[in-house]
Amino acid sequence: MRNAFLFALISLMLAGCSVWPSDIPLPAGSVSDPGQEAPEPETDETPAVEPIQSVEPEAVPPSLDSGSVIAQLETSVTAYSWATGKLTYTLRSVSAGDKTLTVRYAIRWDSDVKDDNGDEITEAMLIQLGIRGDTSAIIDNDQLKLYRPFCREGSWAGAGAKVGSDEYEAYRACIHSTLSTFNRSNERDVLANHQTMEGYAVFPAPEGRPEKVDVLINDSSPAFVDVPVTYE
C-alpha cells in the first residue's frame, strides 16, 4: 500500500535527465572500451542500441564484490502460470556521486516446476519471471520524487503519449536502452533455475542528497524500503 500511495503522489523526473550524459563514465559491465558497440537485442522486434563513445576504461569503477549484501527479499513468481517458484532479490549497494546514483543487485530463481515429461524446467525468460529493468525506480520519500534509469537514447517523457507519435517513439527508444542490466531489449534473455544473476541500474542523482531511498528493481519485485545511500 505504501508504494501504491507514493506512486500516486510522486512527480516523475523526466525532462533533461533521461539521456546518459556523455561526460560521465559508465559502470562496470556496460561498455568497456571507447567506441565499443552495445550488445544487439536477440530479436528483430526491438531497435539496436547505439554505441556510446569516449568512455575511458580506467574511469570505469570496478565490479562490486558479489558477496556484498545490504538486504534480501523474496517474492513468488506469478507472471506465467507454469513459471512457479520464488525469486530472491539481493540488494548489494546504493551509491551516488554528484550526477548519478547506481544500484547493484542480484536476482535468483528457484523452482521445482516440471515439464510435461516430468523433468525439472531448467530456465525461463526474464519476461516470463516478471523481470523488466525498464521499470526500475528509486523513490525519494522526503521530496516525493521518483527517478527512472538513464536512457542511451529517447526520453521517458513520452510515457502515455499517442502510439505512433514522435513522443511515443522517443519513449519506446528509451525503454529499450535504459542504462541497466535488464531492459526491453534483453527481457527475452533467460535465467537458469537455481542460478544467481548480477545486475545494476544507473539513475540521476536525487536532488538534495537524501540519506535514504526506496528501491524498486522491477514492477514485480518487492520494494527495498529506507535504504541508506553511500555518497562518494
Backbone torsions as a table, in degrees:
resi	resn	phi	psi	omega
1	MET	NA	-37.0	-177.4
2	ARG	-59.0	-45.0	-176.7
3	ASN	-72.8	-34.0	176.2
4	ALA	-62.5	-40.1	178.6
5	PHE	-65.4	-43.1	-179.1
6	LEU	-64.1	-41.5	-178.9
7	PHE	-64.0	-27.7	178.3
8	ALA	-73.8	-23.8	-174.9
9	LEU	-103.1	-25.5	-168.4
10	ILE	-72.6	139.1	173.0
11	SER	-89.7	125.5	-175.0
12	LEU	-79.1	128.5	-178.8
13	MET	-81.3	103.0	-172.9
14	LEU	-117.7	-63.6	-170.3
15	ALA	-65.5	131.8	171.3
16	GLY	80.5	-0.1	-176.9
17	CYS	-139.2	17.6	-176.3
18	SER	-93.5	-26.0	-177.4
19	VAL	-97.3	136.0	-176.1
20	TRP	-61.1	123.7	179.6
21	PRO	-66.9	136.3	-175.1
22	SER	-70.7	-17.4	-176.8
23	ASP	-93.7	7.2	-179.4
24	ILE	-110.6	127.4	179.7
25	PRO	-66.5	150.4	178.5
26	LEU	-79.9	155.4	176.3
27	PRO	-73.7	162.6	177.6
28	ALA	-59.7	141.4	177.7
29	GLY	94.5	2.3	178.2
30	SER	-105.2	-79.5	177.1
31	VAL	-128.1	124.7	-171.6
32	SER	-99.9	-19.4	-177.5
33	ASP	-129.1	147.5	177.0
34	PRO	-58.6	130.8	176.3
35	GLY	81.3	-4.4	179.2
36	GLN	-67.2	136.2	-178.3
37	GLU	-76.2	142.1	173.0
38	ALA	-69.7	157.1	-175.9
39	PRO	-63.8	143.3	177.3
40	GLU	-74.6	146.5	174.9
41	PRO	-66.4	157.9	-174.0
42	GLU	-80.7	-16.8	179.3
43	THR	-122.8	169.2	178.8
44	ASP	-86.1	3.0	-175.4
45	GLU	-81.1	-14.4	-175.3
46	THR	-124.1	149.2	-178.1
47	PRO	-72.6	152.2	176.8
48	ALA	-71.2	150.1	178.3
49	VAL	-87.4	129.9	-179.0
50	GLU	-70.8	148.6	177.1
51	PRO	-66.6	151.4	177.0
52	ILE	-105.4	129.3	-173.1
53	GLN	-98.8	164.7	169.9
54	SER	58.6	44.8	174.6
55	VAL	-102.1	121.5	180.0
56	GLU	-83.7	117.9	-177.4
57	PRO	-56.0	-38.1	-177.0
58	GLU	-70.8	-14.6	179.9
59	ALA	-88.8	-9.3	-179.7
60	VAL	-77.6	125.5	-177.9
61	PRO	-64.8	150.2	-179.8
62	PRO	-68.1	157.7	177.7
63	SER	-64.1	144.6	-179.2
64	LEU	-72.9	143.8	174.5
65	ASP	-57.7	123.6	-176.0
66	SER	-68.4	-6.9	178.6
67	GLY	-87.2	-6.8	-178.5
68	SER	-72.9	133.7	-179.1
69	VAL	-139.6	120.4	172.2
70	ILE	-92.1	-46.5	-178.8
71	ALA	-157.1	162.7	-178.3
72	GLN	-143.5	135.6	-179.6
73	LEU	-135.7	150.8	178.4
74	GLU	-121.6	149.2	176.6
75	THR	-146.3	152.4	178.0
76	SER	-79.6	146.3	176.4
77	VAL	-82.4	121.9	-176.3
78	THR	-133.0	2.5	-174.9
79	ALA	-64.8	-41.2	178.5
80	TYR	-127.1	147.4	-173.8
81	SER	-62.8	-34.0	-176.5
82	TRP	-87.0	-22.3	-177.0
83	ALA	-85.1	79.6	-176.6
84	THR	-93.8	-170.1	178.7
85	GLY	103.0	-157.0	-178.4
86	LYS	-135.1	150.5	172.1
87	LEU	-108.7	131.9	175.9
88	THR	-108.4	119.4	178.7
89	TYR	-101.5	124.8	177.6
90	THR	-114.1	119.6	176.4
91	LEU	-88.8	120.6	-174.4
92	ARG	-97.4	-40.5	179.1
93	SER	-163.6	151.9	170.3
94	VAL	-132.5	104.0	-174.5
95	SER	-126.7	144.7	-175.1
96	ALA	-136.6	150.6	171.2
97	GLY	-118.9	-154.5	-178.7
98	ASP	-71.4	-30.6	-172.8
99	LYS	-119.2	-21.0	-174.4
100	THR	-133.6	156.9	170.7
101	LEU	-128.6	128.2	-177.9
102	THR	-114.5	128.1	175.0
103	VAL	-106.1	128.6	174.6
104	ARG	-117.5	139.2	-173.8
105	TYR	-153.8	174.8	174.9
106	ALA	-138.0	150.0	178.4
107	ILE	-129.0	133.2	178.2
108	ARG	-128.3	136.7	176.7
109	TRP	-113.3	129.4	176.6
110	ASP	-130.2	126.1	-178.1
111	SER	-152.0	148.8	173.8
112	ASP	-109.3	19.7	-178.8
113	VAL	-64.2	142.1	-177.5
114	LYS	-112.3	152.0	173.9
115	ASP	-85.5	-173.2	-176.4
116	ASP	-64.7	-20.5	179.3
117	ASN	-92.1	1.5	179.8
118	GLY	85.6	8.3	179.0
119	ASP	-92.8	147.3	178.9
120	GLU	-66.7	132.6	177.2
121	ILE	-69.0	128.9	-170.8
122	THR	-93.2	-19.8	-178.0
123	GLU	-157.8	161.6	176.4
124	ALA	-148.1	152.0	176.3
125	MET	-69.2	150.1	179.9
126	LEU	-55.8	-42.1	-178.1
127	ILE	-64.1	-31.8	178.5
128	GLN	-70.4	-22.1	177.1
129	LEU	-94.9	1.8	179.1
130	GLY	80.9	20.6	-176.2
131	ILE	-98.5	116.4	176.5
132	ARG	-137.4	117.8	-178.0
133	GLY	-73.0	-22.2	-178.4
134	ASP	-71.8	-8.6	176.9
135	THR	-98.1	7.2	177.2
136	SER	-62.1	149.0	-179.6
137	ALA	-157.8	152.0	165.9
138	ILE	-121.2	145.1	-175.1
139	ILE	-124.4	125.0	172.4
140	ASP	-95.1	103.4	-175.5
141	ASN	-71.2	-28.0	179.5
142	ASP	-66.0	-41.0	-178.9
143	GLN	-98.0	-2.5	-177.3
144	LEU	52.4	55.2	178.9
145	LYS	-129.2	141.8	177.9
146	LEU	-114.6	136.9	-179.6
147	TYR	-119.3	136.3	175.4
148	ARG	-102.7	162.1	179.0
149	PRO	-65.4	156.5	171.9
150	PHE	-60.7	153.8	172.0
151	CYS	-111.9	148.5	172.5
152	ARG	-75.0	-25.6	177.2
153	GLU	-155.7	161.8	179.6
154	GLY	81.7	-162.3	-175.5
155	SER	-157.2	145.3	174.4
156	TRP	-70.3	-15.3	-172.4
157	ALA	-64.2	-17.4	-178.4
158	GLY	-84.7	1.2	178.8
159	ALA	-58.0	126.1	-179.2
160	GLY	87.7	-2.1	179.5
161	ALA	-73.8	164.0	-179.3
162	LYS	-64.7	133.1	179.4
163	VAL	-59.0	131.8	-179.3
164	GLY	95.5	-15.2	178.8
165	SER	-75.7	162.5	178.6
166	ASP	-60.4	-38.2	-180.0
167	GLU	-64.5	-40.2	179.6
168	TYR	-67.5	-41.6	179.6
169	GLU	-64.4	-35.0	176.1
170	ALA	-66.5	-39.1	177.3
171	TYR	-65.8	-42.2	179.5
172	ARG	-62.6	-40.4	177.0
173	ALA	-64.0	-35.8	-178.7
174	CYS	-66.5	-48.1	-175.0
175	ILE	-70.9	-16.9	175.2
176	HIS	-89.6	-4.9	-174.6
177	SER	-136.4	26.8	177.8
178	THR	-60.6	146.2	-179.0
179	LEU	-81.8	80.8	-175.9
180	SER	-160.6	166.1	178.6
181	THR	-66.6	-40.8	-176.6
182	PHE	-113.4	124.0	170.6
183	ASN	-146.3	-175.0	-175.0
184	ARG	-63.7	-20.8	-179.0
185	SER	-75.1	-22.2	-177.9
186	ASN	-127.7	19.9	-178.0
187	GLU	-69.2	-12.0	175.5
188	ARG	-92.5	1.2	169.7
189	ASP	-61.9	161.5	-174.8
190	VAL	-108.7	153.1	171.5
191	LEU	-119.2	123.4	-178.1
192	ALA	-74.5	145.9	175.4
193	ASN	-61.0	134.3	-178.9
194	HIS	66.2	26.1	177.7
195	GLN	-116.1	146.2	175.7
196	THR	-104.4	130.9	179.4
197	MET	-116.9	128.4	179.4
198	GLU	-84.5	145.5	-179.7
199	GLY	-147.5	168.2	177.4
200	TYR	-152.4	162.9	171.2
201	ALA	-149.1	142.9	-177.6
202	VAL	-116.8	126.9	-175.9
203	PHE	-119.3	163.1	166.8
204	PRO	-62.0	142.2	177.3
205	ALA	-64.2	129.7	179.9
206	PRO	-60.8	143.2	177.8
207	GLU	-67.1	142.7	175.0
208	GLY	83.3	3.4	177.7
209	ARG	49.5	64.0	178.9
210	PRO	-62.7	145.2	179.2
211	GLU	-74.1	-31.3	-178.3
212	LYS	-137.3	150.3	175.1
213	VAL	-139.0	162.2	168.2
214	ASP	-94.4	145.8	-177.1
215	VAL	-124.3	126.1	172.3
216	LEU	-114.1	117.0	-179.8
217	ILE	-76.8	-38.4	170.9
218	ASN	-158.5	177.5	-171.8
219	ASP	-72.9	-10.7	177.6
220	SER	-104.0	-1.9	-177.4
221	SER	-90.4	151.2	171.9
222	PRO	-69.7	158.4	-178.1
223	ALA	-86.8	137.9	167.6
224	PHE	-86.8	116.9	-170.0
225	VAL	-103.1	139.1	175.6
226	ASP	54.8	53.0	179.1
227	VAL	-85.0	126.0	178.0
228	PRO	-64.6	138.9	177.6
229	VAL	-98.2	129.1	176.3
230	THR	-94.5	119.9	-179.2
231	TYR	-99.0	138.1	-179.3
232	GLU	-79.5	NA	NA
